[in-house]
Amino acid sequence: MTEFASGKVVGHRVAVRMAEDLTLKGTDRNSVFELLRERQFDPNDFQWQVMVISKSDFSQTRHLQVSVLRYMDTEYYFRFDPHHSQWSPGWQLKTDSGDWSSLNQRCEQLRGWLSALKTEIAAPDLWASLPDENILSAAASLTIDNRPFAPSERHLIQIKLDEIKAYLQDAQDFTNEQSEMIEREFAYLRESSERLGRKDWLNNLVGGLFGLAIGLALDPEKAKGLLGLAGSTFQSLWNAAQTLLR
């Protein structure tokens, strides 16, 4: 059992001797189970824990056992205090809290937490893709000037962009709006290769693909794969283009 008291650990003996059991009833836990199913979560991904907290009322301090619902082995949790809730991730901040005066109000807090949790766990870890973004940036650094692309280079760019777009579209199922975002970005990259210099366009490529990874909420592996493919593809493209120009 994990023991806390207003952010401080409570001594084990105090917790055992003095803590009042205010954990959720079985029927309340069943309601939470049904809510998880309703919000399309797998209840197996959650675990119940007990925390011991302290509440001060004038000169008296009470130690209370309360229920905590934790998402897997993460820092994300919802704590069921008497007439008060605390949760992470919060709606605006990393941790949020609020009072409740009815079970319906507490249920709404729990629904809000699950919405914030779904958004947080679906978000890609873009920092994890930085090594691959560095590969893509290295491809851009191969160009030391900003001359326009030659016709042979533009032709290769069209082919390689189609390959990268096909990889992205096969990565997961996208909504109509997301598919339109992909089409717009790749159409822009094709069009801009006709008018931008080498260095400007390759920098555009880095920003455009990184922006797609964010806008499409790609999972970390898909984001890394997209940027890594683009980096290796355009390094190969550049070597081939320079061979054609010799």
C-alpha positions as a printed Julia matrix, in Angstrom:
246×3 Matrix{Float64}:
   0.0    0.0     0.0
   1.33   3.42   -0.97
   0.93   5.97    1.83
   0.72   9.75    1.42
  -0.4   12.65    3.55
  -0.84  16.01    1.85
   2.19  15.25   -0.28
   4.21  13.77    2.63
   4.67  10.11    3.45
   2.77   9.0     6.55
   4.57   6.77    9.0
   3.53   3.14    8.61
   2.46   2.72   12.26
   0.32   5.86   12.12
  -1.28   4.71    8.89
  -2.16   1.29   10.29
  -3.47   2.51   13.64
  -5.3    5.7    12.73
  -6.42   5.64    9.08
 -10.17   5.52    8.48
 -11.22   3.36    5.57
 -12.94   5.67    3.07
 -12.08   3.66   -0.03
 -14.75   3.11   -2.66
 -17.48   0.53   -2.17
 -17.66  -2.41   -4.54
 -20.67  -0.92   -6.33
 -18.75   2.34   -6.89
 -15.82   0.42   -8.36
 -18.24  -1.43  -10.63
 -19.58   1.92  -11.86
 -16.02   2.99  -12.67
 -15.52  -0.29  -14.55
 -18.61   0.4   -16.67
 -17.46   3.96  -17.33
 -14.08   2.71  -18.57
 -15.86   0.38  -20.99
 -18.17   3.2   -22.08
 -15.16   5.41  -22.88
 -13.55   2.54  -24.83
 -10.75   1.82  -22.37
  -9.59  -1.67  -21.43
 -10.13  -2.03  -17.65
  -7.12  -4.39  -17.59
  -4.94  -1.33  -18.24
  -5.9    0.15  -14.85
  -5.15  -0.87  -11.3
  -6.62   0.08   -7.93
  -4.35   1.37   -5.18
  -4.91   2.7    -1.67
  -3.37   5.94   -0.4
  -3.38   7.27    3.15
  -3.89  11.04    3.26
  -4.27  13.48    6.14
  -7.07  16.01    6.55
  -6.83  18.76    9.18
 -10.02  20.05   10.79
  -9.18  22.82   13.26
  -6.91  21.13   15.83
  -7.71  17.59   14.74
  -5.89  15.67   12.0
  -7.58  12.65   10.45
  -5.77   9.99    8.45
  -7.9    8.53    5.67
  -7.53   5.61    3.33
  -8.77   6.59   -0.14
  -8.98   4.8    -3.48
  -6.74   5.66   -6.41
  -7.24   4.44   -9.98
  -3.9    4.35  -11.82
  -3.36   3.9   -15.54
  -0.87   1.05  -16.04
   2.63   1.73  -14.67
   2.44   5.46  -15.34
   2.12   8.68  -13.39
  -1.5    9.09  -14.54
  -4.14   8.55  -11.84
  -7.52   9.59  -10.44
  -7.81   9.91   -6.64
 -11.2    9.58   -4.91
 -11.03  11.74   -1.77
 -14.15  12.49    0.3
 -15.95  15.34   -1.53
 -12.77  16.05   -3.5
 -10.98  14.56   -6.49
  -7.45  14.86   -7.83
  -6.26  13.62  -11.2
  -3.4   13.6   -13.68
  -3.25  14.46  -16.53
  -5.37  17.51  -15.88
  -7.5   19.35  -18.4
  -5.14  22.33  -18.5
  -2.3   21.44  -16.11
  -0.36  18.26  -15.45
  -2.35  17.76  -12.22
  -5.84  19.07  -11.53
  -8.37  18.78   -8.72
 -11.86  19.82   -7.74
 -14.57  19.45   -5.11
 -17.75  17.52   -5.71
 -21.1   17.6    -3.94
 -22.84  14.75   -5.76
 -21.86  11.44   -7.29
 -22.92  12.75  -10.71
 -20.47  15.64  -10.33
 -17.65  13.27   -9.41
 -18.56  11.1   -12.39
 -18.21  14.13  -14.69
 -14.75  14.78  -13.23
 -13.84  11.17  -13.96
 -15.13  11.47  -17.54
 -13.06  14.62  -18.01
  -9.96  12.82  -16.72
 -10.5    9.92  -19.12
 -10.81  12.37  -22.04
  -7.55  14.08  -21.02
  -5.91  10.67  -20.52
  -6.96   9.47  -23.99
  -5.5   12.61  -25.56
  -2.24  12.28  -23.61
  -1.56   8.62  -24.33
  -2.45   9.06  -28.03
   0.01  11.93  -28.47
   3.27  10.89  -30.16
   6.54  11.34  -28.31
   8.07  13.7   -30.84
  11.27  13.96  -28.82
  11.75  10.24  -29.45
  11.84  10.98  -33.18
  14.58  13.6   -32.92
  17.42  11.23  -33.89
  15.59  10.54  -37.16
  14.82  14.2   -37.67
  18.57  14.77  -37.34
  19.07  12.31  -40.19
  16.68  14.39  -42.3
  18.44  17.61  -41.29
  21.75  16.01  -42.27
  20.34  15.43  -45.74
  19.53  19.13  -45.99
  23.03  20.05  -44.83
  24.5   18.26  -47.85
  23.47  21.27  -49.94
  25.88  24.17  -49.6
  24.07  26.55  -51.93
  20.51  27.53  -52.8
  20.51  27.07  -56.57
  17.24  25.89  -58.21
  16.79  22.18  -58.75
  17.74  20.77  -62.11
  14.98  18.99  -64.11
  16.49  15.59  -63.26
  16.42  16.45  -59.54
  12.81  17.63  -59.69
  11.82  14.38  -61.38
  13.47  12.33  -58.64
  11.81  14.49  -55.97
   8.36  13.71  -57.39
   9.07   9.97  -57.31
  10.49   9.98  -53.77
   7.65  12.14  -52.4
   5.14   9.64  -53.76
   7.04   6.82  -52.03
   7.06   8.65  -48.69
   3.37   9.57  -49.0
   2.48   5.93  -49.71
   4.42   4.84  -46.6
   2.56   7.42  -44.5
  -0.88   6.48  -45.84
  -0.21   2.81  -45.07
   0.85   3.64  -41.51
  -2.69   3.84  -40.09
  -6.29   4.65  -40.96
  -6.84   8.4   -41.33
 -10.01  10.47  -41.3
 -11.06  12.37  -44.43
  -9.74  15.57  -42.86
  -6.36  13.96  -42.1
  -6.13  12.51  -45.61
  -6.75  15.97  -47.04
  -3.98  17.35  -44.81
  -1.57  14.75  -46.22
  -2.55  15.56  -49.82
  -2.15  19.31  -49.24
   1.28  18.97  -47.67
   2.7   16.71  -50.37
   1.17  18.83  -53.14
   2.87  21.85  -51.57
   6.21  20.03  -51.37
   5.95  19.02  -55.03
   4.97  22.53  -56.12
   7.62  24.27  -54.01
  10.39  22.1   -55.48
   9.66  23.86  -58.78
  10.41  27.33  -57.41
  12.52  27.08  -54.24
  16.25  26.63  -54.09
  17.8   23.43  -52.79
  18.46  24.48  -49.2
  15.13  26.28  -48.76
  13.18  23.31  -50.08
  14.99  20.73  -47.97
  14.36  22.86  -44.87
  10.69  23.0   -45.95
  10.68  19.22  -46.14
  11.97  18.89  -42.57
   9.35  21.29  -41.22
   6.52  19.84  -43.31
   7.05  16.22  -42.32
   7.64  17.08  -38.68
   4.4   19.12  -38.77
   2.52  16.16  -40.26
   3.75  13.89  -37.46
   2.24  16.33  -34.96
  -0.95  17.11  -36.87
  -1.75  13.45  -37.54
  -0.83  12.39  -33.97
   1.38   9.59  -35.29
   2.59   7.15  -32.66
   6.33   7.41  -31.9
   7.35   4.44  -34.05
   5.42   5.71  -37.09
   6.83   9.23  -36.64
  10.38   7.86  -36.37
   9.8    5.66  -39.41
   8.47   8.56  -41.49
  11.34  10.92  -40.69
  13.94   8.17  -40.93
  12.65   7.1   -44.35
  12.69  10.69  -45.6
  16.24  11.2   -44.32
  17.63   8.09  -45.98
  15.54   8.62  -49.13
  16.74  12.14  -49.77
  20.34  11.33  -48.95
  20.14   8.62  -51.63
  18.29  10.98  -53.94
  20.94  13.63  -53.56
  23.76  11.25  -54.37
  21.86  10.0   -57.44
  21.04  13.5   -58.61
  24.62  14.65  -58.32
  25.76  11.59  -60.29
  23.32  12.49  -63.08
  24.66  16.02  -63.18
  28.29  15.01  -63.63
